[in-house]
């Protein structure tokens, strides 16, 4: 079998599969490049990092953005991933009538404890090809933040890896900065100092 033999699904077909019960409502899958992909289980460190980062974003950006957690974004006709955190253009309907599209996305953040290869591989390529200008992958195991920018059809042209002592500003909000360590589990010395 060659790649030409694979039939890719569209977002519309994917939704229809859920509507008629081929996919269970609680099944943890997402559509990536026309293929249904199982999502990794959410470990406690993953959930904690998502919550920490959500709180950080809400505290710093407040009502300047709409924050969605693990909800679909529609990149194109064949990809509808569910990023851990998406910072979106505010919408009075809260995207009730459609899933956010690339032009409505300021920043996507994926939290990786077991998914680093996927997040920096296929997901990074899909986000870049869709024009997502600012994509971050928080590596909880190595206490690093991968910052991917300058999207192209060949992937991101700018990739920086920041340690937990660094700070970063979202492209659309250069007046706001986040310390990488604030998204991660506190080190023992940090928690003793509090």
ABEGO torsion letter per residue (X at the ends): XBAAABBBBBAAAAAAAAAAGABBAABBBBBBGGBBBBBBBBBAAAAAAAAAAAAAAAAAAEAABBBBBGBBBBABAABBBBBABBBBBBBAAGGAABBBBAAABABBBBBBAAAAAAAABAAAAAAAAAGBABBBBBBAAAGBBBBBBGBBAAEBABBBBBBAABBBBBAABAABBBBAAAABBBBAAAAAAX
